[in-house]
Amino acid sequence: DVQLVESGGGYVQPGGSLRLSCAASGYTYSMFSVGWFRQAPGKEREGIAAIGPDGATTSYADSVKGRFTFSRDNHKNSVYLQMSSLKPEDTAVYYCVRSYTSSWVDGFGYWGQGTQVTVS
């Protein structure tokens, strides 16, 4: 079974930094894109970043561009979301997701359990 396990969430002051990790198992990790979504209370779920299978291509939502950096280590079956210059509006549950195919354009079909990030 595909499993995605996020870690690294917590509390941070505005302007601070936090790094989220997501460890994957149950599939050939290097064949699929991975993304991050987030959902704040009372708000719609938002896709914020995606990375291609080899890590060479990334995409960011405007809301996080320039502040967040998405990377992956295919040897460790893990991805990392480095978040800097955090704002209170970044407060949300962050989810690691895997694409249906190698391209994130085809959508994401597997979700982790989420990790809470609170900026206050």
Backbone as a chain_set.jsonl record, in Angstrom:
{"seq": "DVQLVESGGGYVQPGGSLRLSCAASGYTYSMFSVGWFRQAPGKEREGIAAIGPDGATTSYADSVKGRFTFSRDNHKNSVYLQMSSLKPEDTAVYYCVRSYTSSWVDGFGYWGQGTQVTVS", "coords": {"N": [[0.835, -1.199, 0.0], [0.381, 2.269, -0.704], [1.981, 4.642, 1.238], [2.209, 7.722, 2.927], [3.903, 9.771, 5.045], [3.853, 12.532, 6.972], [5.914, 14.909, 8.692], [7.294, 17.259, 11.072], [5.763, 19.502, 11.51], [4.436, 22.205, 13.575], [4.571, 24.836, 16.044], [5.329, 28.199, 15.27], [6.804, 31.431, 15.241], [5.677, 34.437, 13.56], [7.501, 35.211, 10.62], [9.357, 33.295, 11.059], [10.898, 30.031, 10.453], [10.322, 26.725, 9.154], [10.638, 23.249, 8.59], [9.094, 20.855, 6.713], [8.741, 17.333, 6.392], [8.27, 14.438, 4.353], [7.828, 11.1, 4.269], [7.839, 8.376, 2.108], [6.388, 5.235, 1.132], [5.82, 1.91, -0.196], [5.664, 2.015, -2.944], [7.276, 2.581, -6.162], [9.281, 5.017, -5.671], [10.68, 6.998, -7.17], [9.321, 7.314, -9.518], [7.14, 8.947, -9.542], [5.427, 12.115, -9.239], [5.307, 14.44, -6.518], [3.386, 16.296, -4.186], [2.413, 19.18, -2.189], [-0.321, 20.046, -0.242], [-2.495, 22.273, 1.507], [-4.759, 23.024, 4.185], [-6.663, 25.358, 5.735], [-8.605, 26.211, 8.645], [-12.008, 26.519, 7.853], [-11.467, 27.192, 5.261], [-10.916, 26.52, 1.753], [-9.213, 23.649, 0.47], [-5.853, 23.947, -0.563], [-3.556, 23.685, -3.156], [-0.098, 23.894, -2.958], [2.529, 23.361, -3.755], [4.576, 21.451, -6.003], [6.557, 18.715, -7.168], [8.603, 17.215, -9.618], [9.309, 13.783, -10.704], [12.132, 13.395, -10.732], [13.019, 15.529, -9.359], [13.84, 17.752, -10.728], [12.053, 19.593, -11.719], [9.813, 22.005, -10.462], [6.905, 23.478, -8.982], [5.074, 26.239, -7.751], [2.518, 27.677, -5.747], [1.287, 31.024, -5.985], [0.97, 32.116, -3.488], [2.977, 31.117, -1.886], [5.31, 31.275, -3.234], [8.724, 32.013, -3.543], [9.076, 31.97, -0.83], [8.816, 29.397, 0.098], [10.493, 26.287, -0.356], [10.741, 23.414, -2.252], [11.933, 20.158, -2.157], [13.459, 16.986, -2.964], [14.613, 13.724, -2.002], [15.509, 11.063, -3.558], [16.882, 8.831, -2.82], [16.278, 8.475, -0.209], [13.605, 8.228, -0.268], [12.002, 10.482, 0.26], [10.521, 13.726, 0.678], [10.905, 17.281, 1.064], [9.761, 20.254, 2.529], [10.783, 23.333, 2.773], [10.049, 26.025, 4.667], [9.939, 29.448, 4.868], [10.017, 32.805, 6.205], [7.485, 32.841, 7.438], [3.963, 33.384, 7.721], [1.038, 34.408, 9.56], [-1.16, 33.603, 8.04], [-0.287, 31.3, 6.86], [-0.91, 29.307, 8.511], [-2.186, 26.127, 8.878], [-3.319, 22.753, 8.128], [-0.999, 20.653, 6.725], [-0.585, 18.656, 3.892], [0.974, 15.886, 2.421], [1.162, 14.627, -0.847], [0.729, 12.184, -3.456], [1.204, 11.817, -6.958], [-1.058, 10.568, -9.516], [0.113, 9.622, -11.836], [3.349, 9.904, -13.445], [3.372, 12.606, -13.895], [2.373, 15.646, -12.361], [0.308, 16.981, -13.444], [-1.709, 15.267, -13.996], [-3.0, 14.95, -11.654], [-3.473, 14.264, -8.111], [-3.54, 11.412, -6.066], [-3.075, 10.077, -3.689], [-2.844, 10.484, -0.232], [-1.247, 11.855, 2.644], [-1.533, 11.806, 6.268], [-1.448, 14.319, 7.261], [0.001, 17.29, 8.758], [0.097, 19.634, 11.357], [0.614, 23.087, 11.069], [1.261, 25.976, 12.761], [1.29, 29.399, 12.828], [2.027, 31.889, 14.849]], "CA": [[0.0, 0.0, 0.0], [1.073, 3.554, -0.707], [1.916, 5.369, 2.508], [2.897, 8.999, 2.99], [3.892, 10.178, 6.445], [4.413, 13.861, 7.148], [6.442, 15.272, 9.999], [7.949, 18.557, 11.111], [4.875, 20.602, 11.831], [4.531, 22.728, 14.931], [4.324, 26.248, 16.255], [6.447, 29.075, 14.924], [6.42, 32.842, 15.234], [5.73, 35.071, 12.226], [8.859, 35.469, 10.161], [10.194, 32.138, 11.326], [11.041, 28.981, 9.449], [9.972, 25.365, 9.544], [10.822, 22.303, 7.49], [8.257, 19.665, 6.722], [9.242, 16.164, 5.681], [7.27, 13.424, 4.01], [8.459, 9.827, 3.921], [6.931, 7.568, 1.302], [6.671, 3.808, 1.011], [4.783, 1.132, -0.854], [5.673, 2.162, -4.396], [8.571, 2.994, -6.707], [9.202, 6.439, -5.327], [11.26, 7.899, -8.166], [8.507, 7.328, -10.742], [5.946, 9.77, -9.364], [5.504, 13.452, -8.68], [4.794, 14.615, -5.157], [2.93, 17.659, -3.957], [1.944, 19.597, -0.873], [-1.552, 20.801, -0.132], [-2.79, 22.709, 2.867], [-6.135, 23.437, 4.434], [-6.866, 26.136, 6.944], [-9.995, 26.115, 9.127], [-12.985, 27.334, 7.161], [-11.019, 27.541, 3.917], [-10.768, 25.414, 0.819], [-7.894, 23.05, 0.343], [-5.034, 24.691, -1.522], [-2.303, 23.085, -3.599], [0.907, 24.933, -2.843], [3.815, 23.04, -4.381], [4.706, 20.136, -6.624], [7.907, 18.426, -7.646], [8.611, 16.095, -10.546], [9.912, 12.54, -10.207], [13.576, 13.477, -10.521], [13.317, 16.726, -8.593], [14.35, 18.831, -11.571], [11.005, 20.577, -11.975], [8.96, 22.332, -9.331], [5.879, 24.482, -9.22], [4.62, 26.808, -6.494], [1.426, 28.631, -5.75], [1.738, 32.395, -5.764], [0.914, 32.429, -2.06], [4.181, 30.657, -1.193], [6.465, 31.425, -4.121], [9.774, 32.855, -2.989], [9.227, 31.729, 0.617], [8.885, 27.947, 0.323], [11.324, 25.531, -1.288], [10.372, 22.013, -2.261], [13.016, 19.316, -2.652], [13.248, 15.559, -2.711], [15.78, 12.853, -1.967], [14.989, 9.774, -4.004], [17.579, 7.747, -2.114], [15.633, 8.333, 1.091], [12.15, 8.195, -0.479], [11.466, 11.568, 1.075], [10.481, 15.097, 0.181], [11.057, 18.278, 2.112], [9.229, 21.578, 2.236], [11.416, 24.355, 3.618], [9.153, 27.175, 4.725], [10.598, 30.597, 5.479], [9.205, 34.032, 6.264], [6.126, 32.362, 7.655], [2.952, 34.366, 8.069], [-0.116, 33.772, 10.218], [-2.04, 32.988, 7.045], [0.241, 29.989, 6.497], [-1.437, 28.342, 9.467], [-3.028, 25.138, 8.199], [-2.833, 21.379, 8.104], [-0.259, 20.436, 5.482], [-0.682, 17.279, 3.435], [1.845, 15.38, 1.362], [0.331, 13.874, -1.778], [1.43, 11.573, -4.581], [0.467, 11.903, -8.206], [-1.563, 9.325, -10.109], [1.11, 9.197, -12.81], [4.606, 10.612, -13.211], [3.143, 14.041, -14.022], [1.393, 16.185, -11.433], [-0.816, 17.495, -14.224], [-2.769, 14.25, -13.952], [-3.663, 14.976, -10.364], [-2.908, 13.554, -6.966], [-4.515, 10.435, -5.61], [-2.717, 9.467, -2.411], [-2.671, 11.555, 0.742], [-0.805, 11.548, 3.986], [-2.502, 12.129, 7.313], [-1.364, 15.753, 7.52], [0.717, 17.799, 9.925], [-0.379, 20.98, 11.659], [1.551, 24.207, 11.163], [0.612, 27.143, 13.359], [2.156, 30.571, 12.847], [1.386, 32.827, 15.766]], "C": [[0.868, 1.246, 0.0], [0.887, 4.22, 0.651], [2.763, 6.635, 2.418], [2.781, 9.502, 4.427], [4.611, 11.51, 6.587], [4.943, 14.033, 8.56], [7.032, 16.673, 9.918], [7.057, 19.733, 11.401], [5.056, 21.068, 13.257], [4.162, 24.191, 14.978], [5.574, 27.051, 15.891], [5.94, 30.513, 14.917], [6.445, 33.387, 13.808], [7.15, 35.458, 11.867], [9.8, 34.306, 10.346], [10.194, 31.125, 10.202], [10.68, 27.627, 10.046], [10.222, 24.474, 8.344], [9.942, 21.092, 7.69], [8.937, 18.556, 5.937], [8.084, 15.232, 5.377], [8.015, 12.183, 3.549], [7.444, 8.945, 3.223], [7.36, 6.109, 1.287], [5.548, 3.137, 0.239], [4.711, 1.292, -2.359], [7.07, 2.579, -4.837], [8.631, 4.511, -6.68], [9.625, 7.352, -6.46], [10.44, 7.997, -9.443], [7.354, 8.321, -10.688], [6.281, 11.164, -8.859], [4.91, 13.457, -7.28], [4.389, 16.076, -4.991], [2.634, 17.916, -2.497], [0.653, 20.394, -1.047], [-1.659, 21.283, 1.309], [-4.252, 23.111, 2.966], [-6.214, 24.126, 5.777], [-8.318, 26.014, 7.366], [-10.906, 27.06, 8.357], [-12.596, 27.715, 5.742], [-10.92, 26.297, 3.044], [-9.328, 24.908, 0.815], [-7.134, 23.72, -0.793], [-3.792, 23.888, -1.884], [-1.223, 24.135, -3.62], [2.225, 24.611, -3.523], [3.784, 21.642, -4.971], [6.134, 19.965, -7.114], [7.864, 17.189, -8.525], [9.378, 14.899, -10.004], [11.406, 12.622, -9.913], [13.989, 14.722, -9.758], [13.766, 17.91, -9.414], [13.324, 19.922, -11.821], [10.153, 20.757, -10.727], [7.945, 23.381, -9.754], [5.359, 24.941, -7.873], [3.395, 27.681, -6.719], [1.977, 30.018, -5.47], [1.822, 32.737, -4.28], [2.185, 32.035, -1.309], [5.451, 30.863, -2.007], [7.471, 32.408, -3.527], [9.998, 32.649, -1.509], [9.412, 30.243, 0.918], [9.762, 27.312, -0.748], [11.032, 24.051, -1.126], [11.523, 21.2, -2.85], [12.695, 17.856, -2.348], [14.579, 14.831, -2.732], [15.287, 11.459, -2.321], [15.708, 8.584, -3.366], [16.922, 7.457, -0.769], [14.115, 8.248, 0.97], [11.451, 9.301, 0.316], [11.442, 12.881, 0.298], [10.517, 16.045, 1.359], [10.468, 19.598, 1.637], [9.84, 22.544, 3.239], [10.56, 25.605, 3.543], [9.847, 28.293, 5.492], [9.663, 31.797, 5.442], [7.733, 33.697, 6.48], [5.215, 33.468, 8.162], [1.804, 33.663, 8.793], [-1.051, 33.083, 9.232], [-1.505, 31.671, 6.49], [-0.238, 28.903, 7.462], [-2.439, 27.414, 8.783], [-2.529, 23.739, 8.526], [-2.211, 21.154, 6.727], [-0.246, 18.952, 5.147], [0.322, 17.006, 2.318], [0.996, 14.482, 0.467], [1.19, 13.302, -2.902], [0.583, 11.617, -5.818], [-0.026, 10.526, -8.675], [-0.546, 8.737, -11.084], [2.417, 9.933, -12.515], [4.417, 12.125, -13.224], [2.098, 14.538, -13.04], [0.18, 16.774, -12.153], [-2.003, 16.529, -14.179], [-3.447, 14.151, -12.598], [-3.005, 14.097, -9.321], [-3.953, 12.627, -6.356], [-4.227, 9.787, -4.28], [-2.31, 10.577, -1.444], [-2.093, 11.015, 2.044], [-1.851, 11.98, 4.998], [-2.478, 13.608, 7.69], [-0.569, 16.09, 8.765], [0.336, 19.259, 10.118], [0.782, 21.963, 11.732], [0.766, 25.408, 11.684], [1.619, 28.281, 13.439], [1.458, 31.633, 13.694], [2.399, 33.409, 16.725]], "O": [[1.936, 1.285, 0.611], [-0.233, 4.343, 1.145], [3.88, 6.62, 1.902], [1.678, 9.639, 4.955], [5.816, 11.611, 6.356], [4.478, 13.386, 9.498], [7.244, 17.205, 8.828], [7.54, 20.858, 11.528], [5.735, 20.421, 14.054], [3.521, 24.717, 14.069], [6.704, 26.646, 16.164], [4.773, 30.765, 14.618], [7.152, 32.859, 12.95], [7.903, 35.967, 12.698], [10.924, 34.327, 9.843], [9.582, 31.323, 9.152], [10.727, 27.418, 11.258], [10.038, 24.899, 7.203], [10.031, 20.395, 8.701], [9.621, 18.808, 4.945], [7.058, 15.242, 6.057], [8.744, 12.216, 2.558], [6.319, 8.787, 3.696], [8.543, 5.792, 1.413], [4.475, 3.707, 0.044], [3.798, 0.763, -2.993], [7.932, 2.888, -4.016], [8.099, 5.19, -7.558], [8.991, 8.382, -6.691], [10.837, 8.705, -10.368], [6.662, 8.517, -11.687], [7.269, 11.373, -8.155], [4.117, 12.589, -6.916], [4.985, 16.971, -5.59], [2.606, 16.999, -1.677], [0.56, 21.29, -1.885], [-0.996, 20.764, 2.206], [-4.89, 23.482, 1.981], [-5.877, 23.555, 6.815], [-9.18, 25.74, 6.531], [-10.617, 28.249, 8.224], [-13.309, 28.475, 5.086], [-10.851, 25.172, 3.54], [-8.38, 25.634, 1.113], [-7.697, 24.021, -1.845], [-3.054, 23.458, -0.997], [-1.403, 25.182, -4.242], [2.979, 25.531, -3.841], [3.06, 20.766, -4.499], [6.824, 20.934, -7.432], [7.166, 16.224, -8.213], [10.024, 14.993, -8.961], [11.894, 12.001, -8.969], [15.178, 14.949, -9.533], [14.046, 18.973, -8.86], [13.69, 21.062, -12.107], [9.82, 19.796, -10.034], [8.117, 24.074, -10.757], [5.216, 24.137, -6.952], [3.261, 28.336, -7.753], [3.002, 30.17, -4.804], [2.648, 33.551, -3.869], [2.45, 32.551, -0.223], [6.552, 30.642, -1.503], [7.107, 33.492, -3.07], [11.008, 33.105, -0.972], [10.087, 29.878, 1.881], [9.769, 27.746, -1.899], [11.069, 23.506, -0.023], [12.027, 21.525, -3.925], [11.784, 17.544, -1.581], [15.535, 15.255, -3.382], [14.715, 10.761, -1.484], [15.196, 7.464, -3.375], [16.998, 6.341, -0.254], [13.412, 8.202, 1.98], [10.43, 9.065, 0.961], [12.239, 13.103, -0.614], [10.206, 15.676, 2.491], [10.655, 20.002, 0.489], [9.459, 22.567, 4.409], [10.373, 26.174, 2.467], [10.286, 28.103, 6.626], [8.653, 31.798, 4.738], [6.855, 34.211, 5.787], [5.624, 34.353, 8.913], [1.626, 32.453, 8.648], [-1.669, 32.074, 9.571], [-2.197, 30.996, 5.728], [0.007, 27.717, 7.241], [-3.415, 27.868, 8.186], [-1.464, 23.561, 9.118], [-2.828, 21.433, 5.7], [0.059, 18.108, 5.99], [0.485, 17.805, 1.397], [0.208, 13.674, 0.957], [2.232, 13.855, -3.254], [-0.637, 11.469, -5.742], [0.505, 9.484, -8.291], [-0.362, 7.522, -11.153], [2.567, 10.521, -11.444], [5.213, 12.852, -12.629], [1.043, 13.921, -12.897], [-0.852, 17.032, -11.534], [-3.156, 16.94, -14.309], [-4.368, 13.355, -12.417], [-2.11, 13.304, -9.611], [-5.105, 13.014, -6.158], [-5.048, 9.018, -3.78], [-1.544, 11.478, -1.787], [-2.394, 9.904, 2.481], [-2.923, 12.461, 4.631], [-3.388, 14.093, 8.363], [-0.473, 15.294, 9.699], [0.261, 20.025, 9.156], [1.799, 21.701, 12.374], [-0.255, 25.798, 11.118], [2.679, 28.138, 14.048], [0.437, 32.195, 13.299], [2.045, 34.224, 17.577]]}, "num_chains": 1, "name": "protein.A"}
